Amino acid sequence: MTAQPVEWVLVIYYGPSAHRATYGRLEGTQYTKDYIQLSRKDEFIETVESLFPVPASGATSVPLTYKWPTGMAPGELVFRSADRPHLKWETSLGAPQAWRMSPAPSEVTAETIPGDPTRFKSTEADEELTLLKSRGAGQPYLMAIKLRDEPTTLHLRAYLADPNEDFAWANIQLVPQDIQTLVAKTSQQSALAWSMFQSGGVAPTSKVNDALAHLAASENSVSMISTFEADAGLALAAYLEHPGYGLFFDPIRNHDAWSQPLPLPVKIVSSVDGLLEALKARFSPPSQGDAVAETLEVSTEQVEAFREQIKNKNYEVDDSYATAKTRGSAQRAFSEEVKKIYDFRCAITGIDTKDFLVAAHIVPWSQDKSIRLDPSNGICLSLIMDRAFENGYVLIEDDFTVTVDWERVGDDLSLGSYLKAYDGKKLSAPLLYAPRPEYLQRRREQVTSTA
């Protein structure tokens, strides 16, 4: 997964209050909370209500998912309670792992803060907090990071201020200066600090940074483009169209997840239009059909990211990600969802042998980036029906009636004989994510315009 733009960050000073909330529930003591208290200030409440819109009128909370590199947990942002807003978690599960103690935390564990989480007397649990500095952990801070276009997710981390060398992997100095400034505003008496961030565009990859460096150093930037590999050229074109700005955060990385794109060199800014024209002339994004796309190489990380997008009803795959591997990864996630809702059966022929099934886009991949992952823009078809649908031999009406374009079939008696059995038949549409009529109309219009 690539780094994503940061929209909001919450920093929590790890003092007695946070320790007692996250350590564990010790009945009859101060260790009974299953939430972190937040600010009651109007400014704070207005901010979080705009970031996390309530799902229904009169609702007092928003369901959340807490995430960290090795796991996730359900949670809730409660706006109205007897005391003040708070970040809650499932009582039976305890606090999210990313915010809890562990006897041996490391860069590859969910936990960052060292300590024994199994002591069941409040005096012993208090002692675990006082022992932190003697263990070399310094002062811990809890963080919740909200990324753009993720209205129900918070990415959780913990960092340490002034740790010894054994805990350098979690040093607070690994976060950008803007976040360090937030950290400096917190204390045991004022435990919370937060800020909105204006971030956007595309995060530059190492290939993009290398390409930018070569362009900046070259006397003739346009001629330099001829030396780039296709993946680098496509990535660079995407970046120049939407250069990243602000803060970025990579959810699959732990404490080294942050990045902050540098401004484009003046030389490149002044010639960006010519560079884009040259890049697009030399490199064109892959335009494989769905059947071919299902055979392309995939990135496991990208497939998981696209699955999450579908779950969150974010169906866009920008052209900035239009490499062959990403096309394959997007198709993999899309195909899994579409075939599942059609019960792994061709919606026209009923064929259910998986080797012969394709998740076909109704509005083609190349025509609309905003619905590339939308399951209602997909139909599970057999290979021959996918080919017939893609090339306009078969159309689907708004009421899901299948019609054959006999003019296209022409004198091919074998093809005509095969398709005749399905002419006038109704598509077997799923109850969930049935094809949307406007998508079917767009497909028919596209076929007509290219006839």
C-alpha positions as a printed Julia matrix, in Angstrom:
451×3 Matrix{Float64}:
   0.0     0.0     0.0
   1.22    3.52   -0.74
   1.25    6.43    1.69
  -2.05    8.31    1.93
  -2.8    11.99    2.69
  -3.23   12.79    6.4
  -6.34   14.75    7.39
  -6.28   14.82   11.21
  -4.0    13.71   14.04
  -4.79   13.29   17.74
  -1.93   13.07   20.28
  -2.51   11.75   23.81
   0.03   12.17   26.61
   0.56    8.8    28.27
   0.07    9.72   31.93
  -1.98    8.13   34.72
  -5.31    8.68   32.94
  -4.28    7.06   29.63
  -2.41    4.29   31.48
  -5.44    3.38   33.58
  -7.7     3.39   30.52
  -5.49    1.16   28.37
  -3.84   -1.11   30.94
  -6.81   -3.36   31.68
 -10.03   -3.44   33.7
  -9.31   -4.02   37.39
 -12.69   -4.21   39.08
 -13.3    -1.94   42.05
 -10.37    0.34   41.15
  -9.66    3.33   38.91
  -8.78    0.84   36.11
 -12.33    0.35   34.83
 -12.57    2.59   31.76
 -12.94    1.17   28.27
 -12.3     4.5    26.57
  -9.99    7.49   26.26
 -11.61   10.75   27.31
 -11.49   13.55   24.73
 -11.98   17.29   24.84
 -15.32   18.92   25.59
 -14.28   22.14   23.82
 -16.72   23.28   21.11
 -13.87   23.58   18.62
 -12.89   19.94   19.13
 -16.46   18.64   18.95
 -17.19   20.59   15.76
 -14.01   19.22   14.17
 -14.67   15.55   14.92
 -18.34   15.84   13.95
 -17.25   17.12   10.53
 -14.62   14.38   10.17
 -16.8    11.5    11.4
 -20.41   12.2    10.35
 -23.01   10.31   12.38
 -24.7     7.5    10.41
 -28.29    8.41   11.38
 -30.28   11.31   12.73
 -30.14   11.41   16.51
 -27.18    9.03   16.73
 -24.75    9.81   19.51
 -21.75    7.84   18.23
 -19.94    6.65   15.13
 -18.61    3.09   14.71
 -14.87    3.04   14.04
 -12.19    0.57   13.1
  -8.86    0.94   14.87
  -5.93   -0.26   12.75
  -2.21   -0.86   13.13
   0.22   -2.83   10.92
  -0.45   -6.23   12.51
  -4.14   -6.0    13.32
  -7.36   -4.12   13.86
 -10.17   -3.83   16.41
 -13.73   -2.44   16.49
 -14.29    0.83   18.29
 -16.55    3.83   18.58
 -16.36    7.6    18.73
 -18.94    8.73   21.27
 -19.96   12.36   20.83
 -22.39   12.65   23.7
 -22.03   10.98   27.06
 -22.49   11.81   30.74
 -19.02   13.32   30.89
 -17.39   14.24   27.55
 -16.68   12.73   24.1
 -14.46    9.67   24.1
 -12.81    7.01   21.95
 -14.27    3.7    23.05
 -13.33    0.07   22.42
 -15.04   -3.27   22.98
 -14.96   -3.91   26.73
 -14.38   -7.65   26.31
 -11.43   -7.09   23.95
  -9.67   -4.44   26.01
  -7.77   -1.48   24.63
  -6.33   -1.73   21.09
  -3.01   -3.59   21.13
  -1.15   -0.65   19.62
  -1.82    1.31   22.81
  -1.13   -1.43   25.35
   1.91   -2.6    27.31
   4.01   -5.64   26.44
   6.93   -7.3    28.25
   9.02   -7.25   25.06
   7.81   -4.68   22.51
   9.71   -4.22   19.27
   9.3    -2.7    15.83
   7.49   -5.87   14.65
   5.03   -6.15   17.55
   1.71   -4.37   17.84
   2.79   -2.89   21.18
   5.38   -0.17   21.75
   5.2     0.56   25.49
   7.22   -1.83   27.73
   5.57   -3.23   30.84
   3.86   -6.19   32.47
   0.16   -6.15   31.5
  -0.81   -9.01   33.85
  -0.64   -7.35   37.26
  -4.09   -7.32   38.8
  -3.77   -4.98   41.76
  -4.1    -1.24   41.17
  -0.94   -0.49   43.18
   1.01   -2.93   40.98
  -0.51   -1.48   37.8
   0.46    2.02   38.99
   4.01    0.77   39.47
   4.16   -0.28   35.81
   3.72    3.36   34.84
   6.45    4.57   37.21
   8.88    1.94   35.9
   8.73    3.15   32.29
  11.69    5.5    32.41
  13.83    2.96   34.25
  13.15    0.56   31.37
  14.51    3.09   28.89
  11.17    3.93   27.27
  11.14    7.6    28.14
   7.74    9.3    27.86
   5.12    7.53   25.69
   2.54    9.27   23.5
  -0.5     7.64   21.92
  -1.56    8.76   18.44
  -4.66    8.39   16.29
  -4.25    9.29   12.61
  -7.17    9.86   10.25
  -6.47    9.66    6.53
  -8.47   11.35    3.81
 -11.38    9.33    2.38
 -11.44    7.03    5.43
 -14.46    8.28    7.42
 -14.63    5.33    9.84
 -10.97    4.4    10.41
  -8.27    5.56   12.81
  -4.69    4.32   12.5
  -3.14    3.92   15.94
   0.49    4.2    16.97
   2.53    4.88   20.13
   5.83    6.8    20.18
   8.45    7.44   22.85
  10.18   10.71   23.75
  13.8    10.47   24.95
  14.06    6.67   24.81
  17.39    4.88   25.11
  19.0     3.08   22.17
  16.98   -0.07   22.75
  13.81    1.86   21.89
  15.21    4.11   19.14
  12.85    2.42   16.64
   9.91    4.23   18.32
  11.55    7.62   18.9
   9.17   10.55   18.6
  11.76   12.2    16.36
  10.64    9.82   13.59
   7.43   11.84   13.15
   7.32   15.1    11.13
   8.02   18.37   12.88
   4.35   19.4    12.74
   3.45   16.33   14.79
   6.32   16.93   17.21
   4.89   20.41   17.74
   1.56   18.82   18.71
   3.36   16.48   21.1
   5.06   19.44   22.78
   1.64   20.93   23.57
   0.62   17.97   25.75
   1.42   17.26   29.39
  -0.01   15.32   32.3
  -2.25   18.32   33.05
  -3.26   18.9    29.42
  -3.17   15.46   27.88
  -4.66   16.1    24.41
  -3.54   17.96   21.29
  -4.96   17.7    17.8
  -4.7    19.32   14.39
  -6.2    19.25   10.93
  -3.81   18.95    7.96
  -4.17   20.09    4.37
  -2.74   17.15    2.45
  -3.45   15.76   -0.99
  -2.17   14.63   -4.33
  -0.08   11.51   -4.81
   2.76   10.45   -2.55
   6.01   10.18   -4.54
   7.51    6.72   -4.71
  11.25    6.08   -4.78
  10.98    5.7    -8.58
   9.29    9.09   -8.84
  11.91   10.75   -6.64
  14.71    9.21   -8.73
  13.05   10.37  -11.94
  12.56   13.89  -10.57
  16.22   14.04   -9.56
  17.31   13.01  -13.06
  15.0    15.57  -14.67
  16.23   18.36  -12.4
  19.86   17.53  -13.2
  19.36   17.16  -16.94
  19.97   19.99  -19.4
  17.19   18.62  -21.6
  14.41   17.22  -19.4
  12.24   16.04  -22.29
  15.03   13.98  -23.83
  15.72   12.42  -20.42
  12.23   10.88  -20.5
  13.33    8.48  -23.24
  15.64    6.78  -20.73
  12.86    5.92  -18.24
  11.31    2.48  -17.83
   7.56    2.24  -18.37
   6.62    1.92  -14.68
   8.75    4.93  -13.78
   7.34    6.97  -16.65
   3.72    6.18  -15.77
   4.3     6.91  -12.08
   6.04   10.19  -12.9
   3.22   11.3   -15.21
   0.68   10.54  -12.49
   2.7    12.45   -9.93
   3.17   15.52  -12.11
  -0.6    15.66  -12.64
  -1.29   15.47   -8.9
   1.92   16.23   -6.96
   1.71   15.39   -3.28
   1.62   18.1    -0.62
   1.26   18.11    3.15
   1.69   14.99    5.31
   1.41   11.37    4.17
   1.11    8.18    6.19
   1.59    4.56    5.1
  -0.78    2.3     7.11
   1.28   -0.87    6.62
   4.41    0.64    8.14
   4.89    1.09   11.87
   6.82    4.02   13.33
   8.49    4.99   10.05
   5.14    5.48    8.3
   5.37    9.24    7.75
   6.52   11.21    4.73
   6.36   14.81    3.56
   6.8    15.46   -0.19
   9.21   18.21   -1.14
   7.99   20.97   -3.47
   8.72   20.36   -7.14
  11.91   22.03   -8.39
  11.26   25.35  -10.14
  12.76   23.96  -13.32
  10.18   21.17  -13.43
   7.24   23.4   -12.46
   8.03   25.76  -15.31
   8.09   22.94  -17.88
   5.48   20.59  -16.41
   3.06   20.83  -19.37
   5.76   19.86  -21.87
   6.97   17.04  -19.63
   3.47   15.63  -19.27
   2.93   15.76  -23.01
   6.19   13.92  -23.62
   5.45   11.33  -20.91
   1.97   10.61  -22.26
   3.28   10.34  -25.79
   5.84    7.74  -24.73
   3.91    5.86  -22.06
   0.23    4.98  -22.19
  -1.6     3.25  -19.33
  -2.51   -0.41  -19.92
  -6.02   -0.9   -21.33
  -6.42   -4.66  -21.0
  -9.89   -6.18  -20.99
 -11.17   -7.84  -17.85
 -10.24  -11.39  -18.86
  -6.65  -10.33  -19.53
  -6.57   -8.21  -16.36
  -7.39  -11.29  -14.28
  -4.13  -12.88  -15.48
  -1.9    -9.89  -14.63
   0.63   -9.83  -11.8
  -0.75   -8.44   -8.55
   0.56   -6.78   -5.4
  -0.78   -8.4    -2.22
  -0.69   -5.05   -0.46
  -2.61   -3.32   -3.24
  -5.23   -6.09   -3.42
  -5.85   -5.69    0.32
  -6.07   -1.91   -0.05
  -8.62   -2.25   -2.89
 -10.65   -4.75   -0.84
 -10.78   -2.16    1.92
 -11.89    0.51   -0.58
 -14.77   -1.69   -1.73
 -15.75   -2.31    1.89
 -15.79    1.47    2.46
 -17.73    2.06   -0.79
 -14.84    3.99   -2.31
 -14.75    2.66   -5.86
 -12.24    4.98   -7.51
  -8.9     3.86   -8.92
  -7.14    6.93  -10.18
  -5.12    6.87  -13.38
  -2.2     7.84  -11.19
  -2.11    4.17  -10.19
  -2.61    2.79  -13.69
   0.37    0.44  -13.88
  -0.1    -3.14  -15.07
   0.41   -4.53  -11.56
  -2.17   -2.17  -10.09
  -4.65   -2.96  -12.88
  -4.25   -6.62  -11.98
  -4.58   -5.92   -8.25
  -7.73   -3.85   -8.72
  -9.24   -6.53  -10.95
  -8.42   -9.19   -8.35
 -10.31   -7.35   -5.59
 -13.19   -6.43   -7.93
 -13.4    -9.96   -9.31
 -13.53  -11.56   -5.86
 -16.49   -9.4    -4.86
 -18.4    -9.71   -8.14
 -18.01  -13.49   -8.47
 -19.02  -13.95   -4.84
 -22.29  -12.04   -5.19
 -23.11  -14.06   -8.34
 -22.36  -17.27   -6.43
 -19.54  -18.05   -8.88
 -21.96  -18.61  -11.75
 -22.26  -16.93  -15.15
 -25.29  -14.64  -14.97
 -26.32  -15.57  -18.54
 -25.27  -19.16  -19.21
 -25.21  -20.56  -15.67
 -21.67  -21.95  -16.17
 -20.1   -22.41  -12.73
 -16.64  -23.81  -13.52
 -14.39  -21.15  -12.02
 -11.73  -21.44  -14.74
 -14.3   -20.13  -17.24
 -15.58  -17.13  -15.24
 -14.69  -13.44  -15.54
 -15.83  -10.39  -13.56
 -16.81   -8.14  -16.48
 -17.07   -4.37  -16.1
 -20.3    -2.9   -17.46
 -18.87    0.58  -17.92
 -15.36   -0.35  -19.11
 -12.34    0.25  -16.87
 -11.0     2.86  -19.3
 -14.22    4.91  -19.33
 -14.78    5.92  -15.68
 -12.16    5.78  -12.94
 -14.73    6.6   -10.21
 -16.57    3.23  -10.48
 -13.76    0.84  -11.36
 -14.26   -1.11   -8.12
 -18.06   -0.77   -7.88
 -19.54   -4.32   -7.68
 -22.77   -3.0    -9.26
 -20.63   -2.13  -12.29
 -19.75   -5.8   -12.67
 -21.35   -8.99  -13.93
 -20.0   -12.52  -13.57
 -19.8   -13.95  -17.08
 -18.32  -16.98  -18.79
 -15.35  -16.33  -21.06
 -17.32  -16.37  -24.32
 -20.09  -14.19  -22.87
 -17.5   -11.76  -21.53
 -16.03  -11.47  -25.03
 -19.49  -11.11  -26.59
 -20.5    -8.44  -24.05
 -17.22   -6.55  -24.35
 -17.53   -6.32  -28.14
 -21.25   -5.55  -28.34
 -22.53   -8.88  -29.64
 -24.63   -9.12  -26.47
 -26.41   -6.21  -24.79
 -28.32   -6.07  -21.5
 -31.44   -3.94  -21.17
 -32.45   -2.0   -18.05
 -34.82   -4.81  -17.01
 -31.88   -7.28  -17.34
 -33.14   -8.79  -20.62
 -30.3   -10.15  -22.76
 -30.44   -9.14  -26.42
 -28.2   -10.31  -29.25
 -27.01   -7.88  -31.92
 -27.64  -10.12  -34.92
 -26.13   -7.62  -37.32
 -22.78   -7.99  -35.57
 -23.1   -11.78  -35.52
 -23.57  -11.73  -39.29
 -23.01  -15.02  -41.11
 -21.22  -16.82  -38.26
 -23.72  -19.66  -37.9
 -21.88  -21.35  -35.03
 -21.72  -18.15  -32.97
 -25.35  -17.36  -33.84
 -26.46  -20.82  -32.79
 -24.69  -20.45  -29.44
 -26.03  -16.96  -28.66
 -29.6   -17.67  -29.85
 -30.27  -19.77  -26.73
 -29.84  -16.68  -24.57
 -31.52  -14.01  -26.73
 -34.43  -12.59  -24.7
 -33.39  -14.41  -21.55
 -33.25  -12.53  -18.23
 -29.93  -11.95  -16.53
 -29.63  -13.75  -13.19
 -28.93  -10.65  -11.11
 -27.85  -10.86   -7.46
 -29.88   -9.35   -4.63
 -26.86   -7.32   -3.55
 -25.09   -4.96   -5.97
 -27.4    -5.69   -8.91
 -26.31   -3.92  -12.12
 -27.37   -0.29  -12.08
 -29.56    0.73  -15.06
 -27.47    3.86  -15.71
 -24.38    1.66  -16.12
 -26.2    -0.62  -18.55
 -27.38    2.44  -20.52
 -23.84    3.77  -20.73
 -22.6     0.42  -22.05
 -25.3     0.32  -24.73
 -24.53    3.92  -25.75
 -20.83    3.14  -25.97
 -21.44    0.08  -28.13
 -23.75    2.05  -30.43
 -21.25    4.88  -30.83
 -18.49    2.47  -31.87
 -20.63    0.37  -34.21
